[in-house]
Amino acid sequence: MGIQPVRDVTLIRHAYVAPGTQRRGIGGALLGHLVRPGERPMLVGTWADADWAISFYRRHGFELVSPEEKTRLLMTYWTIPERQIETSVVLASRALPPPPSGAPQSARRT
């Protein structure tokens, strides 16, 4: 499991547990080690069809953001193709910073 600080949030990147060792608390322990109270929000993006990943993050306190917020976040903190934006969701560990004033919603920043 890896993280990447980007501006005012931290992205969870490459969060995988080997299939033979899943459902033993390893992923939750790793995630618990990364999520620190009082620090900046953490975001994770995943495929909308990855029900198992969405369920995992929700069990650990992350919440799905709205479709509009998802698009804004993906365009702000990731550099991914439009098709991937359409087929992805974003989950957040806590309240997110507001969009910068005057910034165009379509501006991509990484």
N, C-alpha and C positions, 0 to 999 in steps of 0.2 A: 504494500500500500504506500502510495506516495502522495505528497501534497505540493502545491505550487502557490506561493503568495503572488497575488496579482492585484495591484492597487490596494483597495480597501477590503478585500475578501481573500479567503484562501480556498483554492480549488482542490478537491480530492481527485487524484489522478491514479490510474492503474491499480484499482482496488480489487484484487483477486485472491482467492484461497483455493488451493489445489482441490479438485473434486473429491478425492478420497479422504480429505480432512475437513470437509464442510460440515456444518451443523454441529460443531463441537465448541463454539464460542470463540474461535480464533479471530474471525472477522470482527466480531463485536469488541473483543479485547483490543485489537489494533485500532479500531475506530475510536474507542474510549480513550486510548492513549493520545490520539490526535486532537480530539475535541476538548478544548479547554474553556471552562467558564470565564466570561469576561473578555475573551479575545474576539477578534473580528469574526464576522459570519463565515461559515464554511458552505460551499456550494459543491454539488456533484451533479453532473449531467450523465444521463444514460438513455438508452433507447426506450421509447414509449412502450414497446412490446416486452420489455424485460421485467415482467411482473415480479420475479424473484428478487431482483436488485431493488426495485421500488419498495417492496415489502420489507426487505432488510433495513433499508435506510429509515423507513417510517417507524419500524420497531425500535430504532435507536434515536428517535426524537427529531428526525428530519421531516419537513413538510413539503409537499408538492407546491410549487408556485403556480399562479394562474398562467394560462397560455400566453397572455400578453406580456407578463413579467418574464416568462421563460424566454421569449424571443428577445426581449431587451437584454437579459442577462447573457444569453448565448452570443449575441452580437457585441456585447461589451467586453466580456472576459475570455472568450474563446475565439479562435479563428477556424471556422468550419464552413463547409459548403451549405448553401441554402437548403438543399435536400436533407441534410443531416439536422438542420434546425427544425424542419417540418416533422421529422420522425423522432425527435428527442423530447425529454422532459428534464426539468431541473428541480432538485430538492435542496432546501436550505436548512441550516441548523438553527437559525434564528432570524430576527428582523434584518432586513436588507437596507443598505444605504439607498437614498433616493437617487434618481438619475441626475447627473450634473445639469445645472440650469443652462439652457441655450445649446445643449449638445444635441445634434440630430440623432434620432433613434436608430438610424441605420449605420451610424459610425461604428466601425469595428476597432476594438482596442485589445491588445494582448500584453 
